[in-house]
Amino acid sequence: MSILLSVTKKYLKNYSGLPNEVWKAIGIHFLESVIVGLFYWLSLYFVNDLNIKVSTAGLIISFYGFGAIFGSYVNGKLCDLVSSHYICAANLLIVSIGYLLLIYLVKVEWLCLDVFILGFSGYGFITSNYFWILEKCNKNENQKLKAINILSAAANCGLSVSGIVVWALVPWGYKNLFWISGVFLFGFAIYVFMKYSSQKNVTVPQIINQKENSKNIYDPTLLYQILLIVFLTGLIIAQLSATYSLYIINIFPQWGILGVTILFTLNSLLVVFFETPIGNFCNKYNKVMLTGLGAFLIGFGMFALTLSSMFSIAVLGCIIYTLGEILFFSMAQVICYEIGRPGSKGNSIGMFRMVYAGSRIVGPFAGGLLYTNISINSVWYISLLIGLFSLGACTLIKKQSFSFSY
């Protein structure tokens, strides 16, 4: 019993040391994730309730990615001009309106526009919320990495809860879900605006002072190199919503959809419970190299699917992939923030989100072409090559970058 208590205390210690305001922002992100997880069910609504063709529904959903690209960039820029909590509140408000509009929209062109708005404001909220949290950590790099890890775990946990909530409430009808989601998001927006608008430590002048006092290690070449690796690695991650499920069902027909569900659930649980401890443990090591290692593990985890027809290998590959995901996202985001131009770090976070959103558009299309026109394994061979390239590139970046000590 004492051993269990000791292990539990050590585990919980990974979640200590963050300012209260950071925890509040993480909590808001968790609740937002629970509600916006409804988006992953929209294609079913379009096909089953609105009688839209599957191909057309896919076209509508793709507009979310285009909105995400513009939303990341624009909101990143705005965070350098306006207090980030205002940007968070504005995006929550726009998302709420987007879901409420879904109750009434039936024409494809209007649905495309509305989904674009959902992508714009959804990624706008993520961008501004990340920036808000990192600013609250001030100059403490350990806090920044821990905050990003916990935020990612909270988002994954929120999406998992969202699936349960939607499954339980969908018998009421999608339009009622849209109404509930819109009202709750509207309430969150008002809460964020009213709660933080009167606080002195979030005014624009003081945020500017924080930027001026931040670590001056601006390195545009390094920033663009890391963003290239983010884009390439994003192409692999994008397969989760494209070829990955098809491959699992094709190679392991005896498991069917259950196999896909097991792997996705395993991924989420590993992120929720282990992202923060692993991130804290790795914080003392070189973050550029850990970014490359994370990308390599993501690629190798996908490549492992080709090594055996046993489902246990797919589970092992999922574990390897998830470990890479944990390392890659936490390290890459901290690097992009730290090496951003002083006074424009919101733009750096926005660029990270914009590049990643772009890979989520290109990835499914490119993966689908490889899967159908070359071979079903070609996607995973390319994934391994991207992982190897990223690891090699980060090794060179580490040796050549003298402005970035870690």
ROKE-960107 format. One record per residue (C-alpha): residue number from 1; residue in three letters; chain; x, y, z. Coordinates in steps of 0.1 Angstrom, whole numbers, plus 2048, in hexadecimal, padded with zeros to 3 digits. Each point is the difference from the previous one (the first is absolute). Example, Ala and Ser with C-alpha at 12.3 -4.5 7.8 and 13.67 -1.06 7.14 Angstrom:
# residues 2
REC  seq  type  mol  east  north   up
REC    1   ALA    A   87B    7D3  84E
REC    2   SER    A   80E    822  7F9
# end
This chain:
# residues 406
REC  seq  type  mol  east  north   up
REC    1   MET    A   800    800  800
REC    2   SER    A   81C    818  809
REC    3   ILE    A   811    7F9  7DE
REC    4   LEU    A   7E0    808  7EE
REC    5   LEU    A   7FC    821  813
REC    6   SER    A   824    809  7F9
REC    7   VAL    A   7FB    7F9  7DA
REC    8   THR    A   7E0    814  801
REC    9   LYS    A   811    81E  810
REC   10   LYS    A   81C    7FF  7E7
REC   11   TYR    A   7E7    7FE  7E4
REC   12   LEU    A   7EB    81D  80D
REC   13   LYS    A   81F    815  805
REC   14   ASN    A   802    803  7DA
REC   15   TYR    A   7E1    815  801
REC   16   SER    A   80C    819  81B
REC   17   GLY    A   811    821  7FD
REC   18   LEU    A   7EA    812  7E7
REC   19   PRO    A   7EF    822  807
REC   20   ASN    A   7DB    7FF  808
REC   21   GLU    A   7F9    814  7E1
REC   22   VAL    A   810    7E6  7EA
REC   23   TRP    A   7EA    7E5  810
REC   24   LYS    A   7E1    815  7F9
REC   25   ALA    A   80A    804  7DB
REC   26   ILE    A   807    7DA  7FE
REC   27   GLY    A   7DD    7FA  80F
REC   28   ILE    A   7F0    816  7E6
REC   29   HIS    A   812    7EE  7E5
REC   30   PHE    A   7F4    7DE  80E
REC   31   LEU    A   7DC    80B  800
REC   32   GLU    A   803    80F  7DD
REC   33   SER    A   80F    7DE  7F4
REC   34   VAL    A   7E2    7ED  80F
REC   35   ILE    A   7E8    816  7EC
REC   36   VAL    A   812    804  7DF
REC   37   GLY    A   806    7DB  7FE
REC   38   LEU    A   7DD    800  7F0
REC   39   PHE    A   812    80B  7E0
REC   40   TYR    A   80C    7DC  7FA
REC   41   TRP    A   7DC    7F5  7FD
REC   42   LEU    A   7F6    81B  7E7
REC   43   SER    A   805    7E9  7E2
REC   44   LEU    A   7E6    7E8  80D
REC   45   TYR    A   7E8    81D  805
REC   46   PHE    A   805    80C  7DC
REC   47   VAL    A   7FC    7DD  7F1
REC   48   ASN    A   7E4    7F2  816
REC   49   ASP    A   7EB    81E  809
REC   50   LEU    A   806    818  7E3
REC   51   ASN    A   803    7E4  7E5
REC   52   ILE    A   820    80F  7F2
REC   53   LYS    A   817    7E9  7EC
REC   54   VAL    A   81E    7F2  812
REC   55   SER    A   818    811  7E8
REC   56   THR    A   7EF    821  804
REC   57   ALA    A   800    7FC  826
REC   58   GLY    A   826    7FA  7FE
REC   59   LEU    A   803    820  7EB
REC   60   ILE    A   7ED    814  81B
REC   61   ILE    A   816    7F2  81C
REC   62   SER    A   81F    809  7EC
REC   63   PHE    A   7F7    825  804
REC   64   TYR    A   808    7FC  825
REC   65   GLY    A   824    7FC  7F7
REC   66   PHE    A   801    81F  7EB
REC   67   GLY    A   7F0    813  81C
REC   68   ALA    A   819    7F2  819
REC   69   ILE    A   81D    80D  7EB
REC   70   PHE    A   7F4    823  7FE
REC   71   GLY    A   7F3    800  824
REC   72   SER    A   822    7F5  80D
REC   73   TYR    A   813    81B  7EE
REC   74   VAL    A   7E7    81D  806
REC   75   ASN    A   7FB    7F8  824
REC   76   GLY    A   825    7FC  806
REC   77   LYS    A   805    823  7F2
REC   78   LEU    A   7E4    80E  815
REC   79   CYS    A   80F    7F1  820
REC   80   ASP    A   81E    818  7FB
REC   81   LEU    A   7E8    81E  7FE
REC   82   VAL    A   7E4    7F8  818
REC   83   SER    A   7FE    7EE  822
REC   84   SER    A   7FE    7DB  7F8
REC   85   HIS    A   7E3    7F9  817
REC   86   TYR    A   7EA    818  7EB
REC   87   ILE    A   80A    7EB  7E1
REC   88   CYS    A   7F6    7E0  813
REC   89   ALA    A   7DF    80E  809
REC   90   ALA    A   7F9    80E  7DD
REC   91   ASN    A   808    7DE  7F0
REC   92   LEU    A   7EA    7ED  819
REC   93   LEU    A   7E4    818  7F7
REC   94   ILE    A   805    7FA  7DB
REC   95   VAL    A   801    7DA  804
REC   96   SER    A   7DF    802  814
REC   97   ILE    A   7EF    814  7E4
REC   98   GLY    A   80E    7E7  7E6
REC   99   TYR    A   7F0    7E2  812
REC  100   LEU    A   7DF    813  805
REC  101   LEU    A   7FF    808  7DA
REC  102   LEU    A   803    7DA  7F9
REC  103   ILE    A   7DC    7FD  80D
REC  104   TYR    A   7F3    814  7E3
REC  105   LEU    A   819    7FB  7E3
REC  106   VAL    A   7F8    7E5  7E5
REC  107   LYS    A   810    80D  7E0
REC  108   VAL    A   823    7F3  7F9
REC  109   GLU    A   810    821  7F9
REC  110   TRP    A   7F4    80F  821
REC  111   LEU    A   80B    7E1  812
REC  112   CYS    A   823    804  7F1
REC  113   LEU    A   801    823  80C
REC  114   ASP    A   7F5    7F7  823
REC  115   VAL    A   819    7E4  803
REC  116   PHE    A   81B    818  7F4
REC  117   ILE    A   7F6    817  81C
REC  118   LEU    A   801    7E3  819
REC  119   GLY    A   823    7F8  7F4
REC  120   PHE    A   80B    825  802
REC  121   SER    A   7F3    806  823
REC  122   GLY    A   808    7DD  80D
REC  123   TYR    A   824    802  7F7
REC  124   GLY    A   800    825  80A
REC  125   PHE    A   7F5    7F6  823
REC  126   ILE    A   81B    7E5  802
REC  127   THR    A   81B    818  7F4
REC  128   SER    A   7F6    81D  817
REC  129   ASN    A   7FB    7E8  81E
REC  130   TYR    A   823    7F1  7FB
REC  131   PHE    A   80F    823  7FE
REC  132   TRP    A   7EC    80B  81F
REC  133   ILE    A   80D    7E3  814
REC  134   LEU    A   824    804  7F5
REC  135   GLU    A   7FF    825  809
REC  136   LYS    A   7F3    7F8  823
REC  137   CYS    A   81F    7EA  805
REC  138   ASN    A   816    81E  7FA
REC  139   LYS    A   825    7F7  7FC
REC  140   ASN    A   7FD    7DE  811
REC  141   GLU    A   808    7E6  7E5
REC  142   ASN    A   7F8    7E2  816
REC  143   GLN    A   7DE    80F  806
REC  144   LYS    A   7FA    806  7DB
REC  145   LEU    A   808    7DC  7F7
REC  146   LYS    A   7EB    7F2  81D
REC  147   ALA    A   7E3    817  7F7
REC  148   ILE    A   801    7F5  7DB
REC  149   ASN    A   801    7DB  80A
REC  150   ILE    A   7E2    804  819
REC  151   LEU    A   7ED    814  7E6
REC  152   SER    A   805    7E5  7E6
REC  153   ALA    A   7F5    7E5  819
REC  154   ALA    A   7E1    815  809
REC  155   ALA    A   7F7    805  7DC
REC  156   ASN    A   802    7DA  7F9
REC  157   CYS    A   7EC    7F9  81F
REC  158   GLY    A   7E6    819  7F5
REC  159   LEU    A   7FD    7F0  7DE
REC  160   SER    A   7FC    7DD  810
REC  161   VAL    A   7E5    80D  817
REC  162   SER    A   7F0    811  7E2
REC  163   GLY    A   7FB    7DF  7EE
REC  164   ILE    A   7EE    7F2  81E
REC  165   VAL    A   7EA    81F  803
REC  166   VAL    A   7F7    800  7DB
REC  167   TRP    A   7F9    7DB  801
REC  168   ALA    A   7E8    805  81D
REC  169   LEU    A   7EE    81F  7F3
REC  170   VAL    A   7FF    7F8  7DA
REC  171   PRO    A   7DE    7EF  804
REC  172   TRP    A   7F2    822  808
REC  173   GLY    A   80A    80B  7DE
REC  174   TYR    A   81E    813  7F2
REC  175   LYS    A   7EE    822  800
REC  176   ASN    A   7FA    7FE  825
REC  177   LEU    A   826    7F8  804
REC  178   PHE    A   808    81F  7EB
REC  179   TRP    A   7E9    815  816
REC  180   ILE    A   810    7F3  821
REC  181   SER    A   823    804  7F2
REC  182   GLY    A   7F9    824  7F4
REC  183   VAL    A   7F1    80B  821
REC  184   PHE    A   81C    7F1  815
REC  185   LEU    A   81B    80F  7EA
REC  186   PHE    A   7EF    822  801
REC  187   GLY    A   800    7FD  826
REC  188   PHE    A   825    7F8  801
REC  189   ALA    A   807    81E  7EA
REC  190   ILE    A   7EE    818  817
REC  191   TYR    A   811    7F0  81E
REC  192   VAL    A   823    804  7F2
REC  193   PHE    A   7F9    824  7F5
REC  194   MET    A   7F0    80B  821
REC  195   LYS    A   818    7EC  817
REC  196   TYR    A   821    80D  7F2
REC  197   SER    A   7F7    822  7F1
REC  198   SER    A   804    812  821
REC  199   GLN    A   821    7EF  80A
REC  200   LYS    A   81E    818  7FE
REC  201   ASN    A   819    7E5  7F6
REC  202   VAL    A   7F0    7F9  7DE
REC  203   THR    A   800    823  7F2
REC  204   VAL    A   811    806  7DF
REC  205   PRO    A   81C    816  80E
REC  206   GLN    A   80B    7E7  81A
REC  207   ILE    A   7FE    7E3  7E7
REC  208   ILE    A   818    815  7EA
REC  209   ASN    A   817    804  81D
REC  210   GLN    A   800    7DA  805
REC  211   LYS    A   80A    7FD  7DB
REC  212   GLU    A   81B    819  804
REC  213   ASN    A   80F    7EE  81E
REC  214   SER    A   7FD    7DD  7F0
REC  215   LYS    A   81F    7ED  7F5
REC  216   ASN    A   80E    810  7E1
REC  217   ILE    A   80A    7E2  7EB
REC  218   TYR    A   7EF    809  7E0
REC  219   ASP    A   80C    7E9  7E4
REC  220   PRO    A   7EA    801  7E0
REC  221   THR    A   814    7E5  7EE
REC  222   LEU    A   7FB    7E8  81D
REC  223   LEU    A   7DC    809  802
REC  224   TYR    A   7FA    7F8  7DB
REC  225   GLN    A   814    7DF  803
REC  226   ILE    A   7EB    7F5  81D
REC  227   LEU    A   7E0    80A  7EE
REC  228   LEU    A   80A    7EB  7E2
REC  229   ILE    A   804    7E2  817
REC  230   VAL    A   7DE    808  810
REC  231   PHE    A   7F0    7FF  7DD
REC  232   LEU    A   811    7DF  7F6
REC  233   THR    A   7F7    7EF  820
REC  234   GLY    A   7DD    80E  7FE
REC  235   LEU    A   7FC    7ED  7DF
REC  236   ILE    A   805    7E0  814
REC  237   ILE    A   7E9    809  81C
REC  238   ALA    A   7E5    80A  7E6
REC  239   GLN    A   7FE    7DB  7F6
REC  240   LEU    A   7ED    7F9  821
REC  241   SER    A   7E2    811  7F0
REC  242   ALA    A   806    7F0  7DE
REC  243   THR    A   812    7E0  7F7
REC  244   TYR    A   808    7F3  823
REC  245   SER    A   7DD    7F3  808
REC  246   LEU    A   7FC    7F1  7DD
REC  247   TYR    A   821    7EE  804
REC  248   ILE    A   7F8    7F2  823
REC  249   ILE    A   7DF    7F2  7F4
REC  250   ASN    A   810    7F2  7E0
REC  251   ILE    A   81D    7EF  811
REC  252   PHE    A   7ED    7F5  81F
REC  253   PRO    A   7DD    7F8  7F3
REC  254   GLN    A   7F9    7EA  81E
REC  255   TRP    A   803    81F  817
REC  256   GLY    A   7ED    817  7E9
REC  257   ILE    A   7F4    822  80E
REC  258   LEU    A   808    7F3  823
REC  259   GLY    A   825    7FF  7F7
REC  260   VAL    A   7FF    824  7F5
REC  261   THR    A   7ED    80A  820
REC  262   ILE    A   81A    7EE  816
REC  263   LEU    A   81D    811  7F0
REC  264   PHE    A   7F1    823  801
REC  265   THR    A   7F5    7FB  824
REC  266   LEU    A   823    7F3  809
REC  267   ASN    A   810    81F  7F0
REC  268   SER    A   7E9    818  813
REC  269   LEU    A   805    7EF  822
REC  270   LEU    A   826    7FF  7FC
REC  271   VAL    A   800    825  7F8
REC  272   VAL    A   7E9    809  81D
REC  273   PHE    A   814    7EC  81A
REC  274   PHE    A   824    802  7F4
REC  275   GLU    A   805    820  7EC
REC  276   THR    A   808    816  81E
REC  277   PRO    A   817    7E7  813
REC  278   ILE    A   813    7F8  7E0
REC  279   GLY    A   803    825  7F6
REC  280   ASN    A   80D    809  823
REC  281   PHE    A   819    7E4  7FF
REC  282   CYS    A   80D    80A  7DE
REC  283   ASN    A   801    825  808
REC  284   LYS    A   825    7FF  809
REC  285   TYR    A   80B    7F2  7DE
REC  286   ASN    A   805    813  7DF
REC  287   LYS    A   7DE    80A  7F3
REC  288   VAL    A   80A    801  7DB
REC  289   MET    A   80C    7DD  802
REC  290   LEU    A   7E1    7F5  813
REC  291   THR    A   7EB    80F  7E4
REC  292   GLY    A   813    7EC  7E6
REC  293   LEU    A   7FD    7E0  815
REC  294   GLY    A   7DB    806  804
REC  295   ALA    A   7FC    803  7DB
REC  296   PHE    A   814    7E1  7FA
REC  297   LEU    A   7EB    7EC  819
REC  298   ILE    A   7E0    80C  7F0
REC  299   GLY    A   80D    7F4  7DE
REC  300   PHE    A   80D    7DF  80E
REC  301   GLY    A   7E0    7F9  813
REC  302   MET    A   7ED    802  7E0
REC  303   PHE    A   81A    7EC  7ED
REC  304   ALA    A   7FD    7E4  81A
REC  305   LEU    A   7DE    7F8  7F1
REC  306   THR    A   811    7F0  7E3
REC  307   LEU    A   816    7E9  815
REC  308   SER    A   7E5    7E6  80A
REC  309   SER    A   7DC    7F6  7FB
REC  310   MET    A   7FC    7FC  826
REC  311   PHE    A   7EA    81A  810
REC  312   SER    A   818    801  81E
REC  313   ILE    A   81A    810  7E8
REC  314   ALA    A   7E6    81B  7F8
REC  315   VAL    A   7FC    806  825
REC  316   LEU    A   826    803  804
REC  317   GLY    A   802    817  7E3
REC  318   CYS    A   7E4    816  810
REC  319   ILE    A   814    802  820
REC  320   ILE    A   820    80A  7ED
REC  321   TYR    A   7EC    819  7EB
REC  322   THR    A   7F0    810  81F
REC  323   LEU    A   822    803  812
REC  324   GLY    A   80C    813  7E1
REC  325   GLU    A   7E1    816  800
REC  326   ILE    A   805    809  824
REC  327   LEU    A   824    80A  7FA
REC  328   PHE    A   7FB    811  7DF
REC  329   PHE    A   7E3    818  808
REC  330   SER    A   80C    80B  822
REC  331   MET    A   824    807  7F5
REC  332   ALA    A   7F8    810  7DD
REC  333   GLN    A   7E7    818  80F
REC  334   VAL    A   817    80C  81B
REC  335   ILE    A   81C    805  7E7
REC  336   CYS    A   7EA    814  7E8
REC  337   TYR    A   7F5    816  81D
REC  338   GLU    A   822    806  80E
REC  339   ILE    A   811    808  7DF
REC  340   GLY    A   7E5    817  7F4
REC  341   ARG    A   808    825  7FA
REC  342   PRO    A   7FD    814  821
REC  343   GLY    A   7DE    810  800
REC  344   SER    A   7F3    7E8  7E5
REC  345   LYS    A   7FF    7DF  812
REC  346   GLY    A   7DB    7FD  7FA
REC  347   ASN    A   808    800  7DB
REC  348   SER    A   818    7E3  805
REC  349   ILE    A   7E5    7EC  812
REC  350   GLY    A   7E8    809  7E4
REC  351   MET    A   819    7F4  7E5
REC  352   PHE    A   805    7DF  813
REC  353   ARG    A   7DA    7FB  800
REC  354   MET    A   7FC    80C  7DC
REC  355   VAL    A   81B    7E8  7F2
REC  356   TYR    A   7F2    7E3  814
REC  357   ALA    A   7DD    807  7F3
REC  358   GLY    A   80E    801  7DD
REC  359   SER    A   80F    7DE  804
REC  360   ARG    A   7DE    7F3  80B
REC  361   ILE    A   7F2    80B  7DF
REC  362   VAL    A   81B    7F3  7E9
REC  363   GLY    A   806    7E0  814
REC  364   PRO    A   7DF    7ED  7FB
REC  365   PHE    A   801    808  7DA
REC  366   ALA    A   824    7F6  7FC
REC  367   GLY    A   7FC    7E1  815
REC  368   GLY    A   7E1    7F6  7ED
REC  369   LEU    A   812    802  7DF
REC  370   LEU    A   81D    7EA  80D
REC  371   TYR    A   7E8    7E8  80F
REC  372   THR    A   7EB    7FA  7E1
REC  373   ASN    A   819    805  7E4
REC  374   ILE    A   820    7F1  80D
REC  375   SER    A   7FB    7E9  81D
REC  376   ILE    A   7EF    7FF  822
REC  377   ASN    A   822    7FE  811
REC  378   SER    A   810    81D  7ED
REC  379   VAL    A   7F1    819  818
REC  380   TRP    A   812    7F0  81D
REC  381   TYR    A   821    7FE  7ED
REC  382   ILE    A   7FE    825  7F8
REC  383   SER    A   7F8    806  825
REC  384   LEU    A   820    7EF  80A
REC  385   LEU    A   814    815  7E7
REC  386   ILE    A   7F1    820  80E
REC  387   GLY    A   809    7F5  823
REC  388   LEU    A   824    7F8  7F6
REC  389   PHE    A   803    821  7EE
REC  390   SER    A   7F2    814  81D
REC  391   LEU    A   818    7EF  819
REC  392   GLY    A   81E    807  7E9
REC  393   ALA    A   7F5    824  7FA
REC  394   CYS    A   7FC    806  825
REC  395   THR    A   823    7F2  806
REC  396   LEU    A   80E    819  7E7
REC  397   ILE    A   7EB    81C  80E
REC  398   LYS    A   80E    7F9  823
REC  399   LYS    A   824    802  7F3
REC  400   GLN    A   7FB    81F  7EB
REC  401   SER    A   7EA    815  817
REC  402   PHE    A   814    813  819
REC  403   SER    A   7E5    818  80A
REC  404   PHE    A   7EA    7E5  80F
REC  405   SER    A   812    7EF  81C
REC  406   TYR    A   7E7    7E4  806
# end
